[in-house]
Amino acid sequence: MKKFLLLKQSDRLAAIQLVSAELKISPVIIEKDLWVTGDI
């Protein structure tokens, strides 16, 4: 499993929609930043 800091919180909603739709993995909010976990 990999973990990435993806985007700033200002782009969080768009990022969540993007990773959910395209990568089919669950984004995780950690300390006001967006991390994505899964096989990328």
N, C-alpha and C positions, 0 to 999 in steps of 0.2 A: 504494500500500500504506500502510495506517495502522498505528500501533502504540499500544497503550493499556496503562497499568498498571491491571490489573483488580482484584486482591484481595490482601490480605495472605497470607503463606505459611501461616497457620493455616487458611485456607479454600482452599488450593491444590488439593487433591484434588477437592473438590466443584466448584471452578471449572473445572478441566480437563475433568471429565465434562460439565459444562454446555456449555462452548464447543464441545467436540468433538461433542456430540450435537445441539445446537440451531443453532450457527452453521456447523458443518462446516468449521472451520478449525483450524489447528494451534497450540496454545498453546506458548509458548517461555519457559523459565525463564531469567531474566537476573538475576544477583546476588541470588538468594533471593527475587525477586519474580516474579509471574506477568504476563507480557505476552502479549497476543494479537495476531497479525499476520494481515492479510487485509483484504478489502473488507467493511466493516461498515456 
